[in-house]
Amino acid sequence: MKSETKISIESSVLQEMNRILSLDKGLEDTKNGNTIQTFYADFEDGTQADIKVCNGSEDSSPWIDAVLFDEDGNEITCFIADSETLDGEYIFFYGDDEYVVEVNEALPG
């Protein structure tokens, strides 16, 4: 089964997350590994995806932690996205199922 959903993010928020992800090191005022912001996507079967922008350290850039939860809130799969931008597709595989989250900029208005 293939399930698809979208997360539309306000332009200014998306630009700020992309700016943070392009940094060579983590934000000074946030601890290494802490979540800067989380974006949520719900699927029709009750599963949920969290797309988290996480802080890096003095030696590492911020990164994206993508996590898929079952209908009871248990983590079933995750991966670290190697990307300098938040927008794009995040694809999770669990058993024979494929879950696709498309993150994009919300249309104005």
URFENFEN-V17101 format. One record per residue. RES is the residue in one small letter. SS is DSSP state (hx for helix, st for strand, lp for the rest). BURIAL is I if it has 9 or more other C-alpha atoms within 8 Angstrom, else O. D_CENTER is the distance of its C-alpha to the mean C-alpha in whole Angstrom. Layout:
res:RES ss:SS burial:BURIAL d_center:D_CENTER
res:RES ss:SS burial:BURIAL d_center:D_CENTER
//
This chain:
res:m ss:lp burial:O d_center:22
res:k ss:st burial:O d_center:19
res:s ss:st burial:I d_center:17
res:e ss:st burial:I d_center:15
res:t ss:st burial:I d_center:13
res:k ss:st burial:I d_center:12
res:i ss:st burial:I d_center:10
res:s ss:st burial:O d_center:12
res:i ss:st burial:I d_center:11
res:e ss:lp burial:I d_center:15
res:s ss:hx burial:O d_center:16
res:s ss:hx burial:O d_center:17
res:v ss:hx burial:O d_center:13
res:l ss:hx burial:I d_center:11
res:q ss:hx burial:O d_center:14
res:e ss:hx burial:O d_center:14
res:m ss:hx burial:I d_center:10
res:n ss:hx burial:I d_center:12
res:r ss:hx burial:O d_center:15
res:i ss:hx burial:I d_center:13
res:l ss:hx burial:I d_center:11
res:s ss:lp burial:I d_center:15
res:l ss:lp burial:I d_center:17
res:d ss:lp burial:O d_center:19
res:k ss:lp burial:I d_center:19
res:g ss:lp burial:I d_center:17
res:l ss:lp burial:I d_center:18
res:e ss:lp burial:O d_center:21
res:d ss:lp burial:O d_center:21
res:t ss:lp burial:I d_center:18
res:k ss:lp burial:I d_center:19
res:n ss:lp burial:I d_center:17
res:g ss:lp burial:O d_center:14
res:n ss:lp burial:O d_center:14
res:t ss:st burial:I d_center:11
res:i ss:st burial:I d_center:11
res:q ss:st burial:O d_center:9
res:t ss:st burial:I d_center:7
res:f ss:st burial:O d_center:6
res:y ss:st burial:I d_center:8
res:a ss:st burial:I d_center:9
res:d ss:st burial:I d_center:13
res:f ss:lp burial:I d_center:15
res:e ss:lp burial:O d_center:19
res:d ss:lp burial:O d_center:20
res:g ss:lp burial:O d_center:18
res:t ss:lp burial:I d_center:15
res:q ss:st burial:I d_center:12
res:a ss:st burial:I d_center:8
res:d ss:st burial:I d_center:6
res:i ss:st burial:I d_center:2
res:k ss:st burial:I d_center:4
res:v ss:st burial:I d_center:6
res:c ss:st burial:I d_center:9
res:n ss:lp burial:I d_center:13
res:g ss:lp burial:I d_center:15
res:s ss:lp burial:I d_center:19
res:e ss:lp burial:O d_center:22
res:d ss:lp burial:O d_center:22
res:s ss:lp burial:I d_center:18
res:s ss:lp burial:I d_center:15
res:p ss:lp burial:I d_center:12
res:w ss:st burial:I d_center:9
res:i ss:st burial:I d_center:5
res:d ss:st burial:I d_center:6
res:a ss:st burial:I d_center:5
res:v ss:st burial:I d_center:8
res:l ss:st burial:I d_center:10
res:f ss:st burial:I d_center:13
res:d ss:lp burial:I d_center:16
res:e ss:lp burial:I d_center:18
res:d ss:lp burial:O d_center:20
res:g ss:lp burial:O d_center:17
res:n ss:lp burial:O d_center:17
res:e ss:st burial:I d_center:14
res:i ss:st burial:I d_center:15
res:t ss:st burial:I d_center:13
res:c ss:st burial:I d_center:10
res:f ss:st burial:O d_center:10
res:i ss:st burial:O d_center:9
res:a ss:st burial:O d_center:8
res:d ss:lp burial:O d_center:11
res:s ss:lp burial:O d_center:10
res:e ss:lp burial:O d_center:12
res:t ss:lp burial:I d_center:10
res:l ss:lp burial:I d_center:7
res:d ss:lp burial:I d_center:9
res:g ss:st burial:O d_center:10
res:e ss:st burial:O d_center:10
res:y ss:st burial:I d_center:8
res:i ss:st burial:O d_center:11
res:f ss:st burial:I d_center:12
res:f ss:st burial:I d_center:15
res:y ss:st burial:O d_center:17
res:g ss:lp burial:O d_center:21
res:d ss:lp burial:O d_center:22
res:d ss:st burial:I d_center:19
res:e ss:st burial:I d_center:16
res:y ss:st burial:I d_center:13
res:v ss:st burial:I d_center:12
res:v ss:st burial:I d_center:9
res:e ss:st burial:I d_center:10
res:v ss:st burial:I d_center:8
res:n ss:st burial:I d_center:11
res:e ss:st burial:I d_center:14
res:a ss:lp burial:O d_center:16
res:l ss:lp burial:O d_center:19
res:p ss:lp burial:O d_center:22
res:g ss:lp burial:O d_center:24
//
